[in-house]
Structures are given as structure tokens and as C-alpha cells.
Amino acid sequence: MDKKTILAIVLSVLVVLLYQIFFMKPPAKTPPAAQTATKQETPAASQTTGAAPAAVTAPSQTAASPAVASLQPTTVPEKDVRIETPLYTAIFSTRGATLKSLKLKGYRQAINQDSELIDLVDVKTGMPRPLTMTFPESDLNVPAESSFEVNAASLDLTTGQESRSLTFSVTYPGEIRIDKTFTFHPSKYVIDLEVKATNLSGRPLNQNGSLNWNQYVDPKAETDSYTHVGPITMVGKDVELQEIKKLETNKLLGPNVAWTGFENKYFISALVPQNPSLSSVSLAKDGRDMTTVSLKGPKNLIPPGQAGYFLYSMFLGPKDHGLLKAQGVGLEDSVDFGSWLKWLAMPMLWVLNYIYKYLPNYGIAIIVLTLIIKIIFWPLGNISYRSMKEMQKLQPRMKEIQEKFKSDRQRLSQETMALYKAHKINPMSGCLPMLIQIPVFFGLYKALMYAIELRHSPLIWWIQDLSAKDPYYITPVIMGATMWLQQKMTPSTGDAMQQKIMLWMPVIFTFLFLNFPSGLVIYWLFNNIFSIGQQYYINKKVA
């Protein structure tokens, strides 16, 4: 393989990486306090206290019946209900039976131990909170700000393994009663929700439920090229991402919604309907930088004296691939491993986690995984290095042929192939092993870039977070030096100009990797070190 082929391969990799870093338009991040939180949206109309949310989430709402005017939110003092589990602390409010806070006990905003826990809820004063329940396109639209009664002052699930429930209730005499029952599981990030609407009137009621997640998003927050912060929805088998800056005033998705929610790089708040085929999603944002995700449907015709039910499950937690996959609804696709690269990224992540069981340091696990990959491709590497070495020996003869037949391209090609055949050299054998390894690199690139396992995970000394860049740029500089050494050891088969261009590649890659997660830089660094050892072995053996 000549230098032109190597240059083409390296530049192809470089173009893809540069595109992802500089040209992919990221959505706005949330502020540091909620940067890792998942985010959802609620109908704009339900935002104002004391106004019937009929106009909130209902873009095509039916005319209000005379009973709607009588459904005014009550003004009973608000009470908080605290839920403690081994995984999180949640605080619910009796105002709307909504979620005020959900702090994940195993995850902090920063790496220092006194940093605040990640809170998946971020709303400002006067904004509607997550898990509001409204009834757009219904005969009765219960106000989102209704004051509910609750059957317990708190729940503690830190001892024992049994699930426990909390029920919020509000009654509008002669019209409707709403019961919102949340079921908590001590060892899961899943919360089940049953909304029961009992018809207290003397006529049938046509009710369509809407479960809403509201989230404030700071438009001035920093952005990067790797993170999507905003609504995410699986419609059918396709995952649709919405950039907040480009979000329409009221966008509809569905039906056949498997789940919807609000995500960032490492966390997600997902709402899962019981009946996807009859569910749709409404996305909206308002002038207060609040984003709302509304999971709507299905419609229920409730006879007098009977009840209709709206059932959901919610995953509120880290984007751990194993935990998400266990939900059985395709939530694991929210981890950005790519459409086809995931078939390489997921096995590598599985191997990485397996190594971590025995070597509880993800930095060491990355080095071991790099060594395993190098051993697997060792025979192909030997073929590539040997081929380049043999082609280097033929350079004097190649120059003679090029000079002799420089005006006859066909004859030049024939003589070149004859020379390769006489010396039993296949020019493709030098570049084919490298081409095979490129998808493996990108698969590992995706796995290390988005695996939550690396978040706030240390290696040693100054590298305390493998998901963040090296704070002192030590590893990228060493990586560049090893890449330069590898270039010097590689047999040169091109002209002087090509060799000079190739020597600039370590400099380019050093600057490229300065802001990469240190876990990815460590992989590339040790891949270079192992490649240098293999190159030294081949050069010595051939010599």
C-alpha cells in the first residue's frame, strides 16, 4: 500500500471526525444544575394558575360543554410528599399531583463529592411542573392546577423490596373524579402511573388524556457537538430528535408512539403509553424557554357511574443501555450509538463492562480492550506491515518503470502489475487490513463517547473523568508523539512530498483530540503504542 492510499484513509477518518465536531448543529444545553436532566414539555395553556387548561394541550379542542366552566382549580394550600428509594429522592406536590424534584442518588452534577445530585426536574416559578395531567379534546378538561388530596404524607422504600403506591385524588361533584396512582419500585428507575377518571355526571363523557412533561431550557447554556438536549420520540421503529431552537410552536407526532420524553447525553425522562397505536405526541415551547412534551390518548367513552383508565410507565434515570433495554420498548435506542455502528458499539461496551467486573477501573478496562482488539487484528496488521516493507524494496524498480513508461499509462499499469506478480505482492494487502479496522474504530468511538459508565469515572492521577477532556492535555500530546513515531517507523513508499504531508498528520490529530473525552484519547494512545510494538517486531523480523 502506497502513501496515497494511507493518506486517503487517514483523511477520510479526519473528515468524518471534523464534521461531527464542527458542523453538527447541537441543540441548547440546560444550565449546569439541570444539565444532565431529561426534559419534557406540557401544553402552554396549563401554565397559568387559575385558568382552565382546556386551551393548553388541545390544538383541535372540541367546544367546551357548559360543565367546563364550573371546573375551576381549588385553592387548598399546597403540600409536598417525599418519596425515598435506594436510587432516587422524589418530591411530589398536591398541586396538580405533579413532580417537583427527582434527584438521582448515584449521579452528581460535578465530579467532586460535595456537588449537588442530578435533578431531572427544572422548572421556574409559575411554570407548570412535570407529570401534569390534562384532558384536551374532551367533554371535561380538568384544570392542571387542581388541588389534590393524597393518601400518605411520605413513602420510604429504602428498606424492603416491595413496591408501594401513592394516590392523589380530586373530585368535582356531579361531574368527574380524578385519581392519579403512582407506583414506585425500590430497585428500578421506573414509576408506573394509573389515571382513573370516574364519571359522576348523568351523561356519557368522552375523555382524552394527556400526560405532560415540562422542562426549562436555558437558551444561553453552552453547547457541544456530541450532545442532543431536547425532546426525543420513538414513532414506530424510528427515533425522532427535536432541536429546541428549531422546535415549532406546536408539533404533532404519531400515532404509534412507543415512548417519548426529554433527553441529554447521559439522562432521559421517558413517558411510555400502554397503547402505542392509539397514542400521539404534541411538542411545544413558549416564550419563557419552557419545553413541553405531551403524550396524548387514547380516548375513552365513560358511561355514567363508571370509570375510564389511562395507564403509563415512566423511566426517569440514566441512559444505561442495559437498564433501558430491560424496559422492552426500545428505550435503548435513545443512546446515540448510531443506526449501524451500534452493532459494533454494543458488543464493545459489553466487553468493556465485563472487563470492569474484574478490573474495576474503566481506564484500565479501555487499555485491556484496546489490547484485545490489537490481538484480534494482529495477523492482518502483520500482513499490512509486511506488504508495505516489500513494496518499499521495490521502490527503485518502480521509479525506473514510471520513468520509462511515463507517457504510456496502459503500459505503465501492465508493467507495474507484472512487477507485483513476479514478487508475489498484492498491493491491496497493505490497505485492506486498515480498511477493515476503520468500522471497529468508529464503533468503539461511539461506545466510549456515549457510555454513561465513563461519566465521572477516573483512570489515575490527573484524569478523574474519562468522559471529559484531559484538563492538562497530557494524553493528547503523548498520543501525537506516538503517532509521529509510528509514522517514522512505517516503510515509506511514496515521494518526498507525500511523506511530508503524512508527517503533519500527528500534529493535526493532536489538535483534533485536545477536546475529545480522555477515554477515547487513551484508546488511540495505547493503540498507537501497541502498533509501534508490532511494527518494531515486523521490521526486526523482516530485516
N, C-alpha and C positions, 0 to 999 in steps of 0.2 A: 504494500500500500504506500503510495507516494504522499508527499506533504500536501498536495492539493486535496486529496481525499480526506486527510486528517483535518485540514483547515475547514473544509466544508462541513464535516461532522461537528467540530467544536463550535463553529459559527452558528450552526442550526440550533444547538443547545443554548448558546448565548442569546440568540434572538428570542427564543421562547421565554427564557427567564427574564430578559429585559422587558418583554411585552407584559408579563404578569406583574412586574414591579412598577413600571412607569405608565402603562397605558390602560390597565384595567381600572375603570372608574368605580371606586368604592363608595358605599353609602356612608352617611354620617354616623359616627360612633356616639354612644351615650357618654355622659360625664363619668369621671373615674369612679364615683360612688356606685354607679349602676352599669359600668362599662361591661361587665360580664353577665348582665342580667338579660333575660329574654323579654321580648316586648310584644304587646298585642294592642289591638285597637277596639274602641267602642263607639257607638253612634253618637254623633255630635249632639243630638238633641238631649240625650240623657245627661249632659254635663251640668245643666243648670238645676240647682236645688229649688224645689217648689214648682217645677213645671212638669207637666205630664210628658213622659218620654215618647209619646206617640210619634213625634217627628224625628226621633233620634236615629233609629236604625232602619227606618222604613222608607226606602226610596220610592216605593209604589204603594203606599199605605192606603187601605180602604177608608171610606168615610167613617168617621167616628160615630158610634152609637150614642144615644143620649146618656147611657150609663157611664161613658168615659169621663164626662165632666165631673162626676161625683167621686172618681178615684183620685183623690188628692193625697200627696205624701203627708204622713203624720209627722209631728214634731216632738216625739218622745226623745229624751236625752240619749245620746249615742253611748254604747258600751263596747268594750273590747273583750275578745275571747282569745286566750292564749293556747296554742297547741304545741306541745313539746314531743318531738320524736328523736331517735338517735341521729337522724340525718338532717333535720332542719327545725327551726322555730318559726311558727306561723302565727300571725295575729289577724283575726277576723273582726269585722265591725258589724254591729247590728244595723247600721245604716246601709240598707240595700243588701245585707248579708254578703258583704264584699271582703276582699283580701287587702289588708293594709300593709302587710310586710311578710316576706318569706325569706329568711336568712339560712343559707346553706352552711352547716357546721363544719364541713370538711374543706371549704374553699374561702380564701381571703382575697381582698382586693389587691393587696401587695404582698410581697414575699416575707416581709417582717412579721413576727408573731403577734405584735400588738395592732396589726392592721384590722380594719373593720371586716366583718364577714360579708360575703357576697349577698346582696339583697336583690331578688328577682323583681321586686316591685319598685317603680319610681314614678310617682305622680306628684303634681304640685297642688297646693291648696286651691280648693274649688273645682278641681278636675275629678271626673268620675274614676272610681277605682277598678281594678281588675275583678273579673267574675261577676259583674253586674248582669242581671237577667231582665230582658225586656221582651215585649210581645208585639213586634211590628206586624202589620198586615193581619191584625186580629180584631175580634169583636171588642175585647177589653185589653188595653195596654197598661199593665200595672206599672206605676211610676218606679223608676230605678232607685229613687231616693227614699222608698218606703222604709219605715222603721219596723224592723222585725223583732220578734221575741225569740229567745234562744233557750234551749233545754239544759244548758250546762254553762257554768262560769268559766271553765277551762278543761283541758284534757291533757293527761300525761301518759304518753306511750313509751317512755324511756325504760320502763320495766315491764316485762311480759312480751308476748309475741302475738297477742290478739288484736285484731283491727277494732277500731271504735268509731262511732258516728256522732255527728253534731247536727242538730236540726234547727233551722231558722224558720219562723212562721209569721205570716201577716194575713189578716182577714179583713176583707171589705164586705160587711154584712149585706146579704141579699144579692151579692154579685159573684165574688170569687175568693178563694183562699189559696195562698201560695206557700208551699213547704219546700225549702231547699235543704236537702240532707247531704252532708259531706261525710265520706267515709275515709279514714286515714289508716295507713298500714305502716307499722313501725320500721320495717326493713325495706321500704320502697319509696321512690320519689313520686309515686302515683297517688292521686287523690280522685276518688270516684264521686260523682255528683248525680243525685236524682232530684229533679224538679217536678213536683206534683202540683197540678192545677186542678182544684176541686170547684165544680160549677155549683154555686149557691143560688143561682137565679132560676127562674121558671122557664127558661128558653135554652135551646142548644147554643153552645159557644164554639166558634171556630177560632182556635188559638194556634199561633205560630211562634215558637220560642226562639230567642236569640241570646246566646251566651257570648259575653264580650270581654276582651282583654284590652285595657287601656295602658299606655306607656308614654311617659315624657321622653323626648329625644332632644338633646342639646344640639342645635344646629352648628354651634361653634366648636364642638368636640373634635379632637384630632381624628384623622382617618389614615388608613394604610391600604395597601393593595391586596392584602390577604383576607380581609375580614368583611363579611356581609353582616350589617346590623339592620334589621328590619323584618317585615312580615315574610313568612315562608309558608307555603301551602302545597300539599300533595293532592293533585287532581288526577284521578285515575292512577296511572303509574308514573306520572311526571311531576317533578318538584319545580314549583314556580317561586322565584325570588322577586321581591319588590323593593326597589330602591326608594327610600323615603323622599329624597329630593325630587324624584320623578313620579311620585305617587299621585294618582288622580284624586279629585275631591271625593269621589265615591266609586270604587271599582268593584265589580262583581266577578266572582269565580265560581265554577261548579255548574251543575251538580256533580255528584260522585266525588265528594271531598273525603279523603281518608283521614286527614288531620290538617290543622292549621295552627299558626302560632307566631311567635316573635323570637328571633334568634340573634346571637352574635357568634363569634368564633368558637367559644367554648361552652355556651349555655343556651338552653332553649326552654320556652314555656309553650307547651303544645296542648291544644284542645282537640279531643278525639270524639267524634259523634258515634252513637250506637248504630245509626243507619246512614252510612255514607251516601248511598244512592239518592237519598231524599234531602241531603244537606248541601248548602251553598255557603259562600263566604263573601262578606262585604268588607272592603278595606277603605279607610278614610283617614284624613288628618285635618286638623283645624289650625287656626291662626295662633294657638298657644303652644305649638310644637308638640301636640299630643297626637299619637297614632293609635288607631283603634282597629282591632281585628274582631269581626263579629261572625260567629258560627250560627247560621240560621237553619231552622227546620228540625224535624218535619212538622207539618200541620196536623193538628188534632181536632176532630169534631167531638166535643164533650157534651153528652146529654145532661139534662138537669139532674142534680144529685149525684153525678158520677165524676170521675177524675181522669185527667189526661196526664201522661208522663213524658218527660224529656230527660234522656239519660246520656251522660257523658263520662269520660275519664280524662284526667289531665296528667301530663308528665311535666313536672316542674323541677328541673335539675340539670346536671352536667351532661354534655354531649359525649358520654361514654358509649362507644359503639356497641359493646356487649349489652349494656343496660337498655339502650334504645331498641336493639334488635329483639330483646326479650318481650317487648310490647306487642309484637306480631302485626304491626300495622304499617311497616315501612319507615318508622321514625329514624332508623339508622342512616337513611339516605340524606338526612339533614347534615351529616358530617361530609364536608366537601372533599371527598376522595376522587371526584371526577367520575364520569359516566363509564369509561372503560378502564381507567387506571386503578379503579377500586379493586379489580380482580388481582392486581399485584400489590396494592397498598394494604389490603386487609390481611392477606397471609403474612406479610412482613410485620404488621402490627401484632398479629397473634404470636409470631416467633419472638418479637421483642418483649411482649408481656410474659411469655414462657421463660425466657432467659432471666427476666427480672425476679421471678419466683426464687431463683437460686442465687442470683447476684443482685441484691436489692439496691441497685444504683442504675438509673436509666442511662446515664452517660457511659458506664461500663458496658451496659447491655447493647448500646449502639455500636461500640467498638467491637464487641463479640459478633454482633450481627454482620458488621462490615467484613470481618474475617471470614465468616461463614459464606457470604456472597463471593468473596475473593476465591475461596477454596473451590466453590462450585464452578466458577468460571476460570479456574487455573488452567485447565487444558486448552481452552480457547485463547487465553492470554499467551500461552506458550506458542501456539500456532501463529498468532499475530506477530509476536516479537521475533520469532524465527524467520517468518516471511519478510519482515522489514530488514532484518540483518542480511538475508540472502540477496534481497533486492539492492541493498547498499553495495554489495560486492560487484553487482552488475552495472553500477553507475558508469564506470569508464566505457564499457562496451555500449551502453545505452546512448551516451553522448556521441560516440562515433556514428551510430546508426542515425541519430537525429540530424547530425551534421551532413551525412552522406545523402539522406533522402528528405531533406527539409522542404524540397519543392514538390515532392510526390507523397501526399498524405496517405494514399492507399498502400503504397509500397512500404512506407514507414510503419503503418499498422501491421502489415504482414510480417515484416522483419522483427518487429517487437514481440509479436506473439510467438514467432518461431524461436526467438531467444528464450522466452519464458518456458516454452515447451522443452527445449533442449536441456535446460537446467532444472526441469520439473518444479517450476514455481507457478503458483496460482495467485495472480495479483489481488484477487478478491479475498484470499485467505488472510490478508493483513487487516482489512477493514470490516469484514463480516462479523468477527467476534465483538468488535466495538459497537457495531450497529445493534447487535443482539442485546448488549448491556444497557443501551440507552433507555428502553422502556423500564428496565429494572431501576435505573436511577430515578426516573420520574415517579415511579410507584413509591419508592422509599421517600422521595421528596415530599409527596402528598401525605404519606403516613406520618412523617416527622413534623410536617408543617401544621397539621390539624389535630393531632392526637392530644387529647386533654391530659394524658398521662405525663407528658413532658412539662406541663404548666407548673411553674414553681418547683420543678424537680432539679436538684443540684447534681453537679459532677464532682468537683473538688475545688478548693480554694476560692478563686475569684468567680468561677462560673457557678452561680447558685440558682439559675433559672435557664433550663435548656430550651425553653420556648422563646426566650428573649435573646437579643444580640449580645455578643461579648462586650461587656462595658469598657474594656481596655483594648479591644481589637487585637488581642494577642493571637488567638487562634486563626483569624483570617490572614494575618501576616505570615504566620508559620505555614499555613496552607499554601499561600502564594509561593513561599520559598521552596516547599517540597514539589510544587508543580513545576517551578523553574528547573529544579534538579532533575526531575523526571524528563523534562524536555531535552536537557543536555545529554542524558543517558540514552535517549531514543535515537536509533540509527537515522541519519539524515539521508533522504533520497531525492530531495528537490534542489532547486538552485539557491543561491545565496539570499535573494530577496525573500523567497518563501520561508527560509529559515529565520530571517529577522522578524518576519510577521509572526511566526509561531512563538518566538521568544517574548513577544509582547502579550501573549495570551495569559500568562501568570499574573501580569500587572492588572489586566482587565478583570480577571476573575477575583483578584484580591479586593478591588474596589466594589465589585458586584456582591461579594459575600460579607462586606462590612456590616450590613444591617440585617443579614439573614439570622434566623434563630440559631443559637450556638450549637444545638443538637445536630442540625444539618451541616454546619461547618465542620463539626467533629467527624461526621461520617466522611465527608470529602477529604479531610485531612488524613485520616487513617487509611482511606482507600488509596491515597497517593503514597503513603508510607509503605503499605503492602505491595503496591505496584512497583515501587522503587526496588524493594527486595526481590521481587520476581524478575524485574529487568536485569538486576545485577547477576542473579543466578543464570539467566539465559545468556547474557553476554559472556560470562566466565565459561559456561559450558561450550558455547559455540567457538570461543577463542581457543 
